[in-house]
């Protein structure tokens, strides 16, 4: 039944989903923008962060430690992956990069399935954010409201790193012209390693903070990966602001369409992506070309 409270509730659900997609997409877009690698294992990293946080929570009972453990574990896994495998594919054709990251993603999923099984697992929300909150005209889960704030802080931190630090200056310069950055004597491959770790950490962080909202399963990264790629196309490849705006747009489209007919949620999402590609082929904030 469609009524005003349900519509507003879905708008809030879309905001929560959109904020989460923005965070995941921001990590993926800086990896592609800087390294030129389209990481199909990004969804698996999102899932891995959730499970790493689950293990930490099981042993400590602390949600904060779970968030830190999930984020750091995936960051380390991303750095190892870049050093051991990805670095050898920078000069290879795009299809090789897609295949190797796709294969890595499958390996991560099956390793997690081997140790944890296929049954869903849950991480409870922190006690301070448990229950529901009255907004005057409706009640809404407190943790979902807090989640928007948590993601906003994380995105602000990423923004400060990208736009207020020397590393961020190098990353943004690499997105525009990676060859020029290399000719200036900057150790590009060290920057690549750090960027890949930061992008992976963003996915892992998103995975664990989303665990109290959606149960953990080994295959949970597949759907989020598809949505993330749509977000990047809408916002513009390599654009941090585009990832944020694209994530919010995608979240609202999925949420509102699901209220009317859940079967058409993805249809409307891809329709919006197609419309953006027709009107702005490089996305809302994308640049025309990448060196």
Residue pairs with C-beta under 8 A, 6 or more apart in sequence:
2 259
2 260
4 137
5 137
5 138
6 259
7 256
7 259
8 137
8 138
9 138
9 140
10 255
10 256
10 258
10 259
11 252
11 255
11 256
12 140
12 144
12 145
13 144
13 255
14 248
14 251
14 252
14 253
14 254
14 255
14 256
15 148
15 248
15 251
15 252
16 144
16 147
16 148
16 213
16 251
17 250
17 251
17 254
17 255
18 247
18 248
18 249
18 250
18 251
18 252
19 147
19 148
19 151
19 152
19 155
19 247
19 248
19 251
20 147
20 151
20 206
20 209
20 210
20 247
20 251
21 224
21 227
21 228
21 231
21 246
21 247
21 248
21 250
21 251
22 151
22 155
22 231
22 243
22 244
22 245
22 246
22 247
22 248
23 151
23 154
23 155
23 202
23 205
23 206
23 247
24 42
24 46
24 202
24 203
24 206
24 224
24 228
24 247
25 228
25 231
25 232
25 235
25 243
25 246
25 247
26 155
26 158
26 202
26 240
26 243
26 244
26 247
27 42
27 198
27 199
27 200
27 201
27 202
27 203
27 206
28 39
28 42
28 199
28 203
28 228
28 229
28 232
28 243
29 232
29 235
29 237
29 238
29 239
29 240
29 242
29 243
30 162
30 171
30 175
30 195
30 198
30 199
30 238
30 240
31 37
31 39
31 42
31 195
31 196
31 199
32 38
32 39
32 232
32 237
32 238
33 171
33 174
33 175
33 237
33 238
33 239
33 290
34 171
34 174
34 175
34 178
34 191
34 192
34 195
35 86
35 90
35 192
35 195
35 196
36 90
36 178
36 290
37 86
37 89
37 90
37 97
37 101
37 196
38 94
38 97
38 98
38 101
39 101
39 199
40 98
40 101
40 102
40 104
40 105
40 225
41 81
41 101
41 102
41 104
41 105
41 108
42 105
42 199
42 200
42 203
42 221
42 225
42 228
43 105
43 203
43 221
43 222
43 223
43 224
43 225
43 228
44 104
44 105
44 106
44 108
44 109
44 221
45 74
45 77
45 78
45 108
45 200
45 203
45 204
45 207
45 221
46 203
46 204
46 206
46 207
46 220
46 221
46 224
46 225
47 108
47 109
47 112
47 207
47 216
47 217
47 218
47 219
47 220
47 221
48 73
48 74
48 77
48 108
48 112
48 204
48 207
49 70
49 71
49 73
49 74
49 203
49 204
49 205
49 206
49 207
49 208
50 70
50 123
50 207
50 208
50 210
50 211
50 216
50 220
51 70
51 112
51 116
51 121
51 207
51 216
52 69
52 70
52 73
52 74
52 204
52 208
53 66
53 67
53 69
53 70
53 123
53 207
53 208
53 211
54 66
54 70
54 121
54 123
54 208
54 211
54 216
55 69
56 62
56 65
56 66
56 68
56 69
56 70
57 63
57 65
57 66
57 123
60 66
63 123
63 124
63 125
63 126
64 126
66 123
66 208
67 205
67 208
67 209
70 204
70 205
70 207
70 208
71 201
71 204
71 205
71 208
72 201
72 204
73 204
74 200
74 201
74 203
74 204
74 205
74 207
75 197
75 198
75 200
75 201
75 204
76 197
77 200
77 204
78 196
78 197
78 199
78 200
78 201
79 193
79 196
79 197
79 200
81 104
81 196
81 200
82 192
82 193
82 196
82 197
83 193
85 100
85 104
86 97
86 100
86 101
86 196
87 189
87 192
87 193
89 96
89 97
89 100
90 192
105 221
105 225
109 218
109 219
109 221
110 218
112 218
113 218
116 218
118 217
118 218
119 217
120 215
120 216
120 217
121 215
121 216
121 217
122 211
122 212
122 215
122 216
123 208
123 211
123 212
123 216
124 130
124 212
125 142
125 143
125 212
126 143
129 142
129 143
129 146
130 142
130 143
131 141
131 142
132 139
132 140
132 141
132 142
133 139
133 140
133 141
133 142
133 145
143 212
143 213
144 213
147 209
147 210
147 213
150 209
151 206
151 209
154 202
154 205
155 244
158 198
158 202
158 240
159 240
160 168
161 167
161 168
161 198
162 168
162 171
162 172
162 240
163 172
167 191
167 194
170 181
170 186
170 191
171 191
171 195
173 180
173 181
174 181
174 188
174 191
175 238
175 290
176 287
176 290
176 291
177 291
178 188
178 291
179 291
180 291
181 188
181 191
182 188
207 221
214 220
226 266
227 250
227 254
227 269
230 246
230 250
230 269
230 270
230 273
231 243
231 246
231 247
231 249
231 250
232 242
232 243
232 246
232 283
233 246
233 273
233 276
233 277
233 283
234 242
234 245
234 246
234 249
234 250
234 272
234 273
234 276
234 283
234 284
235 241
235 242
235 243
235 244
235 245
235 246
235 247
235 283
235 284
235 285
235 286
236 242
236 246
236 282
236 283
236 284
236 285
236 286
236 287
237 282
237 283
237 286
237 290
238 286
238 287
238 290
239 283
239 284
239 285
239 286
239 287
241 285
242 283
242 284
242 285
242 286
245 284
245 285
246 283
246 284
249 272
250 269
250 272
253 265
253 268
253 269
253 272
254 265
254 266
254 268
254 269
257 264
257 265
257 267
257 268
257 269
258 265
276 283
276 284
280 286
282 288
